[in-house]
C-alpha cells in the first residue's frame, strides 16, 4: 500500500538505493567528525553517527519494495493486455 503510493508519486527503487548509499557516506562522515571533537562532545557525536547508521538497511529495503511493486504492476498490465487480446505497446526511443 505505501510502496504503491510511493511508486505512483514517482519514487523509484533506485531512489531508495541511492539514499541508502548516501546515508552510509553521511554516517562515515559523522563518525570521522566525532573523532575530531573534544572529549565532552564525542559521546553525542558518536550516538548521532550510530543513529544515522541505522538508516541504510531501511532505505535499501524500501527501494527493493518499490521495485517489487513496479514489477508486479507491470506484470498485471501485461496479463490484462494478453487477456483482452491487444498487442503490447512498442515505443521507439
N, C-alpha and C positions, 0 to 999 in steps of 0.2 A: 504494500500500500504506500509506504513512504518512498520506497525506491521508484515506484511507478510515478508518483508525483514529482520526484526529482528529475526523472527521465523526461517527463512531459514539459518541465520548465527549461530543459536544455542542458542539464548537467549530464555529463557522460562519465563512463567508468575511468577514463584516463585522467579526468579532473581529480578524482579521489586518489588515484595513484600518485599523481604529481604533488598533491597536497601532503601525502604521506612522506614522500621523499623530502619535501621542503621542511616538514616537521622534524625529520631526522637531522637535517642541517641546522635547524634552529636549536634543537636540543644540544648538539655538539657545540654550537657557538655559545650557548648559555653555560654549558659545563666548563668550557675554556675560560669564559669570563669569570666564573665562580672561583677559579684558581688564581685570578689576578686581584680579587678584592681582599680587603683586610679580614682578619680572623673573626671579627664581630659580625660581619655581614655574610660570611661564607656559608653558614648553615642555610640561611634563607635562599641564597642564590643556588645552592645545590638542590634544595627542595623544588625550586622553580624548574630547574633543568630536568629533574626526575618527573615532575608533573607533565611537562611538555613531551617527555619521552614515552608517555602512555598513549599519546595521540596516534602515532603512525599505524599500529595494527588496526585500530578502529577505522581510520580513514581508508586504509587499504581494503578492508572488508566491505566498507560502504561502496567503494569503487567496483569491487567484484560483484556485489549485489545489483548494482545498476547495470553492469554488463550482462548479467544473467537475465535481468528483466528485459533488456533490449533484445536479447536473443530470443526469448520466449514470445515477445510481441511480434518479432519478425516471422517466427515460425507460425504463429496464429494467422497472420496476414497471408502468408504463403499458402497455408492449408485452406483458408477461406477462398482464395483465388482458384485453387485447384478444384474445390467443391463447386464453385459457380461456373466453372468451365472457361473462365477468362484466362488469357495468356498473361504471363508475368510482364511487368513493365520493364523495358530495357531503355536505360538512359545512356546517351553518349556524353562524354565529357568534353 
